[in-house]
Amino acid sequence: MSIDIEQELNQLGYSFESEGSRKVQVTKFSSITDSGSTDISFCYHEGDKAINYISKSNAGIILCKESMIGKVNPKNGQQLYFLNNPRLAFVQLFHKYSNTASTKEVSRYTIMHDSAKIGGGCSIGPYSVIDKDCVIGDNCIIGSRVSLKNCIIGDNCIIQTGTVIGEDGFAYERHDTNELIRFPHIGKVIISDNVEICANCSIARGSLSNTIIGKGTKLDALVHLAHNVKIGKNCELTAGTIIGGSTTVGDSTWTGLNSTLKDNIRVGDNVIVGAAAMVIRDVENKDIVAGVPAKSIKNKINTNLTFLMAGQKE
């Protein structure tokens, strides 16, 4: 692998400055703390912390924050590039040059109903079950032991091992005799394009309407979405997030580890929910909430830093 870094950064629309050797040839991507002379890495830190990481790194090419211009010097045979978002540039280069594609095949151990529809270029792992009338778009990667029922999945989605999508949710009506009668579930799960769902998630089908996940949203491992939940575009739900039935989450919202959103509330766009928070009421757009019960802390913290930590932009 030979990368013309300056050409690539220009094509990606970055303004940058560089310092050091222009003859560096890189062969792989690596961490700044575990790299060699033929590796490309990045440093998103600033100030003394960045100086410490960069000065100790043996990477051949390091993408650095533009605020570090004049504060760090490359080693012999090393090249430093200074730009506004080195982490994003690193990720973009990685996806272009790294050969991480899975084998595009459906395992012979996959159980698939005759009425299921699978798009082109899909990979489905062994012992997964694709139930009747499921629809999977093009270029999707489905792990092993995944259960899909009552769902429509868009293009370019990733669903990791052990995830269960489309089972009935938890809803009962109590009879006068105290007998619990299951509420009907006739809805589907609608998953838009470019959604990624990590291992061992559970997403219930809608009861009388659909459960919906918007385009580009990412779910970490062990996330649970109850029936009728609607998640907007480009959200990040980190590990252990639980969202109760019929709750709506807007676009570009981030939920922290083990956070809980109760049923029948609305969380707006560009919201940050702190780790282990318990959200029991509606949250306005661009708010930051934390605690049990969750309260707004937006005016008590460095907003810009927090949104950066959550991978968001105001």
C-alpha positions as CSV (number, residue, x, y, z in Angstrom):
1,M,0.0,0.0,0.0
2,S,1.4,3.4,-1.0
3,I,-0.6,6.5,-0.1
4,D,0.0,10.0,-1.5
5,I,-1.2,11.7,1.7
6,E,-1.2,15.2,0.3
7,Q,-3.2,14.2,-2.7
8,E,-5.7,12.3,-0.6
9,L,-6.1,15.1,1.9
10,N,-6.7,17.5,-0.9
11,Q,-9.3,15.2,-2.4
12,L,-11.1,15.0,0.9
13,G,-11.2,18.8,1.1
14,Y,-8.7,19.3,4.0
15,S,-6.6,22.4,4.4
16,F,-3.3,21.3,6.0
17,E,0.4,22.1,6.6
18,S,3.2,19.5,6.8
19,E,6.6,19.2,8.2
20,G,9.3,16.5,7.7
21,S,10.3,13.9,5.2
22,R,8.1,13.7,2.0
23,K,9.5,10.3,1.1
24,V,7.7,8.2,3.8
25,Q,6.0,5.1,2.4
26,V,3.3,3.7,4.7
27,T,2.0,0.1,4.6
28,K,-0.6,0.0,7.4
29,F,-2.7,1.9,9.9
30,S,-1.9,1.8,13.6
31,S,-2.2,3.4,17.0
32,I,0.2,6.2,17.8
33,T,1.5,4.3,20.7
34,D,2.1,1.0,18.8
35,S,3.5,2.0,15.4
36,G,6.6,1.7,13.2
37,S,8.3,3.7,10.5
38,T,5.9,2.4,7.8
39,D,2.7,3.1,9.7
40,I,0.3,6.0,9.5
41,S,-1.4,7.2,12.7
42,F,-3.1,10.2,14.2
43,C,-3.1,12.3,17.4
44,Y,-6.3,14.2,18.4
45,H,-4.9,15.6,21.6
46,E,-3.5,19.1,21.9
47,G,-1.0,20.9,24.2
48,D,1.5,19.0,26.4
49,K,-0.4,15.7,26.0
50,A,-0.1,15.8,22.2
51,I,3.6,16.7,22.5
52,N,4.1,13.7,24.7
53,Y,2.4,11.3,22.3
54,I,3.9,12.6,19.1
55,S,7.5,12.8,20.5
56,K,7.4,9.2,21.6
57,S,5.7,7.8,18.5
58,N,7.6,5.9,15.8
59,A,4.9,6.2,13.2
60,G,6.1,7.3,9.7
61,I,3.2,9.6,9.2
62,I,1.2,11.3,12.0
63,L,-1.9,13.3,11.4
64,C,-2.0,16.1,14.1
65,K,-4.3,18.9,15.2
66,E,-3.5,22.2,13.5
67,S,-3.1,23.9,16.8
68,M,0.2,21.9,17.2
69,I,2.0,23.7,14.3
70,G,5.3,24.9,15.6
71,K,5.0,23.0,18.9
72,V,6.2,19.6,17.7
73,N,9.0,18.5,15.4
74,P,9.1,15.3,13.3
75,K,11.8,12.7,13.9
76,N,14.3,11.9,11.1
77,G,12.3,10.1,8.3
78,Q,9.0,11.1,9.9
79,Q,6.2,13.3,8.4
80,L,3.7,15.3,10.4
81,Y,0.5,16.7,8.8
82,F,-1.5,19.4,10.7
83,L,-5.2,19.7,10.0
84,N,-8.5,20.5,11.8
85,N,-9.7,16.9,12.3
86,P,-6.9,14.3,12.1
87,R,-9.1,11.5,13.6
88,L,-11.7,11.9,10.8
89,A,-9.1,12.0,8.1
90,F,-7.5,8.9,9.5
91,V,-10.8,7.0,9.5
92,Q,-11.6,8.2,5.9
93,L,-8.2,7.0,4.7
94,F,-8.5,3.7,6.5
95,H,-11.8,2.9,4.9
96,K,-10.4,3.7,1.4
97,Y,-7.2,1.7,1.7
98,S,-7.7,-1.0,4.3
99,N,-8.9,-4.4,3.0
100,T,-11.5,-5.3,5.7
101,A,-14.3,-6.5,3.5
102,S,-16.0,-9.7,4.6
103,T,-16.6,-12.6,2.2
104,K,-19.9,-11.9,0.3
105,E,-21.7,-15.1,0.8
106,V,-24.7,-16.6,2.6
107,S,-23.6,-19.4,4.9
108,R,-25.0,-22.8,4.1
109,Y,-26.0,-23.0,7.7
110,T,-28.2,-20.0,7.5
111,I,-31.9,-20.7,7.9
112,M,-33.9,-18.6,5.5
113,H,-37.7,-18.6,4.7
114,D,-38.6,-18.9,1.0
115,S,-40.4,-15.5,1.2
116,A,-37.4,-13.6,2.5
117,K,-35.7,-11.2,0.1
118,I,-32.0,-10.7,0.2
119,G,-30.2,-8.0,-1.8
120,G,-27.0,-8.3,-3.8
121,G,-23.6,-8.4,-2.2
122,C,-24.8,-9.6,1.2
123,S,-22.9,-11.7,3.7
124,I,-24.9,-13.8,6.3
125,G,-23.1,-15.8,8.9
126,P,-23.8,-19.4,10.1
127,Y,-26.9,-20.3,12.1
128,S,-28.7,-17.0,11.5
129,V,-32.4,-17.2,11.0
130,I,-34.2,-15.0,8.4
131,D,-37.9,-15.4,8.9
132,K,-40.7,-15.0,6.4
133,D,-41.2,-11.8,4.5
134,C,-38.0,-10.2,5.8
135,V,-36.3,-7.8,3.4
136,I,-32.6,-7.2,3.5
137,G,-31.1,-4.5,1.2
138,D,-27.8,-4.6,-0.8
139,N,-24.3,-5.0,0.6
140,C,-25.4,-5.9,4.1
141,I,-23.3,-7.9,6.6
142,I,-25.2,-10.1,9.0
143,G,-23.2,-12.0,11.6
144,S,-23.8,-15.5,13.0
145,R,-26.7,-16.5,15.2
146,V,-28.7,-13.4,14.3
147,S,-32.5,-13.7,14.4
148,L,-34.5,-11.5,12.0
149,K,-38.3,-11.4,12.0
150,N,-40.9,-8.9,10.8
151,C,-38.2,-6.5,9.6
152,I,-37.1,-4.4,6.6
153,I,-33.4,-3.6,6.4
154,G,-31.9,-1.0,4.1
155,D,-28.6,-1.0,2.1
156,N,-25.1,-1.2,3.6
157,C,-26.2,-2.2,7.1
158,I,-24.1,-4.2,9.6
159,I,-25.8,-6.5,12.2
160,Q,-23.4,-8.3,14.5
161,T,-23.6,-11.7,16.1
162,G,-26.3,-12.6,18.5
163,T,-28.7,-9.7,17.7
164,V,-32.4,-10.3,17.8
165,I,-34.7,-8.1,15.7
166,G,-38.4,-8.2,15.3
167,E,-39.7,-10.3,18.2
168,D,-42.8,-9.2,20.1
169,G,-42.3,-6.5,22.7
170,F,-43.4,-6.5,26.3
171,A,-47.0,-5.3,26.6
172,Y,-49.9,-6.8,28.5
173,E,-53.4,-5.7,29.4
174,R,-54.6,-6.8,32.9
175,H,-58.1,-8.4,33.1
176,D,-60.5,-7.8,36.0
177,T,-59.4,-11.3,37.2
178,N,-55.7,-10.0,37.2
179,E,-54.9,-12.3,34.3
180,L,-52.4,-10.7,31.9
181,I,-53.4,-10.7,28.3
182,R,-50.7,-10.1,25.7
183,F,-51.1,-6.9,23.7
184,P,-51.0,-7.5,19.9
185,H,-47.9,-6.9,18.0
186,I,-48.5,-6.5,14.2
187,G,-45.9,-3.8,13.3
188,K,-42.5,-4.2,11.8
189,V,-38.9,-3.0,12.4
190,I,-37.8,-0.6,9.7
191,I,-34.0,-0.1,9.6
192,S,-32.7,2.5,7.2
193,D,-29.5,2.5,5.1
194,N,-26.1,2.5,6.7
195,V,-27.2,1.5,10.1
196,E,-24.8,-0.5,12.3
197,I,-26.0,-2.7,15.1
198,C,-23.3,-4.3,17.4
199,A,-23.5,-7.7,19.1
200,N,-26.4,-9.0,21.2
201,C,-28.8,-6.1,20.7
202,S,-32.6,-6.6,21.0
203,I,-35.0,-4.6,18.9
204,A,-38.7,-5.3,19.3
205,R,-41.2,-5.0,16.5
206,G,-43.9,-2.4,16.7
207,S,-47.2,-3.1,18.3
208,L,-49.7,-1.3,16.2
209,S,-47.1,0.9,14.4
210,N,-43.5,0.3,13.5
211,T,-40.2,0.5,15.3
212,I,-37.9,2.7,13.2
213,I,-34.1,3.3,13.1
214,G,-33.0,6.2,11.0
215,K,-30.3,6.4,8.3
216,G,-26.7,6.2,9.6
217,T,-27.5,5.5,13.2
218,K,-25.2,3.2,15.2
219,L,-26.1,0.9,18.1
220,D,-23.4,-0.4,20.4
221,A,-23.6,-3.9,22.0
222,L,-26.5,-4.8,24.4
223,V,-28.8,-2.0,23.3
224,H,-32.5,-2.7,23.8
225,L,-35.2,-0.8,21.8
226,A,-38.8,-1.5,22.9
227,H,-41.9,-1.6,20.6
228,N,-42.7,1.6,18.6
229,V,-39.4,3.3,19.4
230,K,-38.4,5.7,16.7
231,I,-34.7,6.7,16.4
232,G,-33.6,9.5,14.1
233,K,-30.7,9.8,11.7
234,N,-27.0,9.5,12.7
235,C,-27.5,8.8,16.4
236,E,-25.1,6.9,18.6
237,L,-26.5,4.6,21.2
238,T,-23.7,3.3,23.3
239,A,-23.5,0.0,25.1
240,G,-26.4,-0.9,27.5
241,T,-28.7,1.8,26.4
242,I,-32.4,0.9,27.1
243,I,-35.2,2.8,25.4
244,G,-38.8,2.2,26.5
245,G,-41.8,1.8,24.2
246,S,-43.1,4.5,21.9
247,T,-40.2,6.9,22.8
248,T,-38.9,9.1,20.0
249,V,-35.3,10.2,19.7
250,G,-34.3,12.9,17.2
251,D,-31.3,13.1,14.8
252,S,-27.6,13.1,15.9
253,T,-28.3,12.3,19.5
254,W,-25.8,10.4,21.7
255,T,-26.7,8.2,24.7
256,G,-24.1,7.3,27.2
257,L,-23.2,3.9,28.6
258,N,-26.1,2.2,30.5
259,S,-28.5,5.1,30.1
260,T,-32.2,4.5,30.2
261,L,-35.0,6.5,28.4
262,K,-38.5,5.7,29.8
263,D,-41.4,5.0,27.5
264,N,-43.6,7.6,25.8
265,I,-41.2,10.6,25.9
266,R,-39.5,12.6,23.2
267,V,-35.7,13.3,23.1
268,G,-34.8,16.0,20.6
269,D,-32.0,16.5,18.0
270,N,-28.3,16.8,19.0
271,V,-28.9,15.8,22.6
272,I,-26.3,14.2,24.8
273,V,-27.5,11.8,27.5
274,G,-24.9,11.1,30.2
275,A,-23.7,7.6,31.2
276,A,-26.2,5.8,33.5
277,A,-28.7,8.6,33.3
278,M,-32.4,7.9,33.8
279,V,-34.4,10.1,31.4
280,I,-38.1,10.4,32.6
281,R,-39.3,13.4,30.7
282,D,-39.0,15.1,27.3
283,V,-35.6,16.6,26.4
284,E,-35.2,19.7,24.1
285,N,-33.0,19.9,21.1
286,K,-29.2,20.4,21.9
287,D,-29.7,19.8,25.6
288,I,-27.2,17.8,27.8
289,V,-28.8,15.7,30.5
290,A,-27.3,13.5,33.2
291,G,-28.2,11.9,36.6
292,V,-31.1,10.0,38.1
293,P,-33.6,11.4,37.3
294,A,-31.8,13.1,34.4
295,K,-31.7,16.9,34.5
296,S,-30.2,19.5,32.2
297,I,-26.5,20.3,32.9
298,K,-25.9,22.2,29.6
299,N,-25.2,25.5,31.4
300,K,-22.8,24.0,33.9
301,I,-20.2,22.4,31.6
302,N,-18.0,23.2,28.7
303,T,-20.5,22.6,25.9
304,N,-18.0,22.6,23.0
305,L,-15.7,20.0,24.7
306,T,-18.7,17.8,25.6
307,F,-20.1,17.8,22.1
308,L,-16.6,17.0,20.8
309,M,-16.3,14.0,23.1
310,A,-19.6,12.7,21.9
311,G,-18.5,13.0,18.3
312,Q,-21.0,15.7,17.5
313,K,-21.0,19.2,16.1
314,E,-23.2,22.0,17.4
